[in-house]
Amino acid sequence: MASYRSEPGYGHGYDDYGYDGYASGGHAPEGYAPTGYAAEEPVDEVLPEDGLPSRGRRRLPRQRGGSMARSGAVLGVGVFAAVGAGSMATAQEKPPVAISMPDQVDTVANRISAQLPDAESLPGVGDLIPSKEEPASDTVVTTAPLTQVSYASDTDSANQPADSGEALRARILEQAEQQQAEADASARAAAEAEAAQQAAEEAAEAKAQEEERQRRLEEERRRKAEEEARRKAEEERLAKLAASYVAPVANYTLTSTFGESGDMWAAGHTGQDFAASTGTPVKAVHGGTITEAGWAGSYGYRIVLTLEDGTEVWYCHLSSIIQSSGEVTTGDVIGRVGATGNVTGPHLHLEVRPGGGDAVDPLAWLRNNGAPV
């Protein structure tokens, strides 16, 4: 049953918020508390059938127990207590710091602490504080009704900066190792490229040197081959020349023949005369060895050429002797035409004595050996 209280001087305004106070425009009489509630005094109970009061109406005051204001105050105190407890738990590992406070401050603090409820008795807060009988656990406790923030244990809170620093250090080391690996790879690639280029240059240089060596060897082989060919040709020529016979002089005239009689020979002419001007070169009719050269009386200056078979060829009446000893080859110049000794004019007196014995017809002997005379 609703009850109304009629007091003198009560205004006509209504309490819009449902509390037992006066609205704007009302006047609170003496005896009311500052919060808007009347002092403790008897209140007349008015029944609905008694009729409405003549001087306005007001609502019945509500009960104070379990109100929102008290709940908010209790929750605030619990939060502060929880934060303080957490701070104290975190600071357990740190050395205490001495703080000097005046006696009045200590008295007020003790009085406030005595009036505050224990943190363990607060709803939603007591679960956050570890029990005195049980050691603090390292597990993370989360209380959904109070907040969505997870509170970690002291060990985790202390290890978080170290773990973050260790993770940062690991990342820095990893980046440094990666950069070092990349630098090493780049240096290795550059060294390999340089080595490959150097190897290519050395290979090219070695190839060029080998080509130059082969070219020189080819030139040497060609030169030796040419020299060998020339030597063989010369040997063949000399062999043919040695085997051949030639006329003793060039541009000559045959005069006195072999066996011809005359005042100048006691028993006939023993050789063949080749008339030619003085100084005409005299050649070896065949290859042999000069065994004698010098003055020979009526023969004048004479050269005796001995062939391999022992045949002696005499060159007489020479004006000069060019080859006085040694081996000669067919066609070598050994002297010059003259008129020394028992002669009437410059000519070459040629005698042929096989085995160094008696003379034979030189013209027939030359022709038999292929000499063009």
Order of alpha helices (4+ residues) and beta strands (2+ residues): alpha-alpha-alpha-beta-beta-beta-beta-beta-beta-beta-beta-beta-alpha
